[in-house]
């Protein structure tokens, strides 16, 4: 298989699995908060087939990989009933932030495996002696990058992104019109941010990647 096609497939597969874990954590925290909607509908699972959103999990990542060389996306949102949550003030915030937290946890676990990889292994990769290990390291790097990107993107305070849950929880009552406006046009704003403005966050992505992995 052509190396470019392999890279595209790798990015899309990692985006799909990372987004599925992201949604699973939403459902898990919702269950912890007293709402079993995700579990009752069979969505409290790590099976990516249960979470695929044709547009967000396949089409958008593919377009972005082909156009800008990197991808992010989203899975089908896990359903939950906010009225079932034990904490009516912050429960939705916990559920919302659980998704990005899972992505940062994945980035940390796989990133630390890169940081503490034996020097001899990295030297062998640099000299081209261990192509299989080089492919493994490339996959680990991609996992870390994808999950940092997913975590940061979903923290944006734009509905339906997860950061909006925190924004809405702290928004003063006299600014409810902002909540209504964001709810109405949020998807368009999020898509605009993803396509045209996300590059502004790349210095943060690079900083976090270097901080976790110790790599340049």
N, C-alpha and C positions, 0 to 999 in steps of 0.2 A: 504494500500500500504506500502511496506517495506520502512523504513526510508531512507536507502541508495538510493533507486530508487527515492524517493521524492526529495532528495537533488540534484540528477542528473537532474531531470526534472526542478527543481527550477533554477539551474545554467543555463541550456540551454535556458529556457524561458527568463530569465533576459538578457542573452547575446544577444538573438535574438531581443528583444525589444530595448535594449540599442544600438545595432548596427544599427537598423532601424532609431532611432532618430538621430544617428550620420550621416547617409546618408541623412536624411531629411534636416539637417542643412547645409550640403554641397550644396544641391540644392537650399535652401533658400538664402544663401549668393551669389550663382551664379546668381540667379534671381535679387538680389539687385545690383549686378555688371553689370546687363544688358543682361544676357544670360538666355533664357527661355527654354533651351533644356530639362531639367528635368521636368518642368511643362508640356511641349508639349508631352512628352512621358509618362505622368501619374505617374512619380516617385516622384513628390513633394507631398508626403503623408506620414502619420505616420503608415499606414497600413503595418505591417511587411510582409504580403504575397507578397507585391510588391517588397520587398528588399531581400528576401531569396536567399542566395547562397548555393546550396546543400552541397558543400564542406566546405565553411567557416562558415556557419550558423548552420550546423547540424553535419556533420561527424567529423570535427576537434574538435569542443567543446566536442562531445561525447567521442572521443578517449582520450582527455586530462583529462576529468573528471574521466574516468575509470582508467587511468594510474597514474596521479599525483594528482588527487583529486580536481583540480580547472580547470576552463576553460576560454578561451577567443576565439574570432573568428571574423568574419567579414561578412558584408552583401554585396550584389551585388553592385558594385560602381555606384553611381548616375552619369549619363552622363552630361557633359557640354562641351561647345565649348570655349576654351580659347581665340579664336580670337574675340569673342563677348564681352569679358569683357571690361568694361570702362577703368580700370587701367591695362594696358598691362604689367607693371613691377611687381606689387604686387597683382593683382587681383587673380591669381592662388594661391598665398600664403594665401590670405583671405579665399578662398574657401577651401583650404586644412586644414587650422588650425581650421575652423569652426567645423569640426567633433570632434576632441579631446576636443575643448572648450565645446561642448555640453555634453560630458561625464563628464568633471570636474564639470560642472554646476549641472548635475544630482546628482553626488556624494556629492556636497555641500548641495543641498536642502534636500536630504534624510539623509545625515550625521548630519545636524543641527537638524533634527527632533529627532535623537537619543541623541544628546547632551543635548537638552532641554526637554527630556522626564522626567516626574515627578519621583522623587526618589522613591516614594511609589510603582509605577508601576514596576520599576526595582527590588525593594526589593521583591515584590510578585513573580516576575519571578525567582529570585535567590532561593526562598524558594519552588519553584515548585507549587505555588498556582494558577497560571494563565497560563496554557499551550497554550491557544489561543494567548495571548499576547506574549508569548515566541516565538511562530511560526512567529508572525508579526515582532518581533525584529530581528529574524534570517533572515527573508526576507529583511529587511532594511539593515542589515549588508552586506548581499550578494550583494544587489544593489550597495552599496557604493564601495565595493571591486571590483566588476566587472567593474564598470565605471572608477575607478582609473586605473585599469590594462589596459582597452581599451584605455584610454587617453594617458597613458605613452607609451604603445606599438606603437600606431599610430604616436607618435611624433618622433620615430626613423627615422633618415635621410636615409632611405633605400626605394627606390621605390618598390612597389607601395604605401608604407605607406605615410601618410600625411606630415611627417617631411621632406620628400625629396623635397617637393615644396619649402620650405624655403631654403634648401641647394642649390637647382638649381638656385634660384633667386639671391643668394649672391656669387655663384661660379664664380671666375674670368675666363675670356674667355680662358686663356691659359691652364685651367684645364678641358676643355670640354671633353677630352678623359675619365676623371673619370665619368662624367655624362653618357657618352655612355656605359661605362662598367657597371655602376650600373643599368642603364636601361635594359641592356641585362640580367644580372644575379640577379637583385634585388629580384625577387620573391623567388628564391632559398635561397638567403642570409637572407631574412625576415623569411622564414620558419625555417632555421637553427637557427637563433637568438631566435625565439619563442620556439623551442623545447629544445635547449641546453644552451642558455645564459640568458633567461629572468629571471631566478632565481636571477641573480646578481642585478636586480632592486627591488627585494622584500623588502630590507630595506627601499627604497624610498616609496614603496606601504604602508608599515606598518607605516612609519612616517606620511604620508599624511592622512591615516585612523585615526590615533590617534589625529592628529592636528584638523581634521574636527569634529570627533565624541566625542573626549574626553574620548574614551574607550580604554582599554588595548587590 
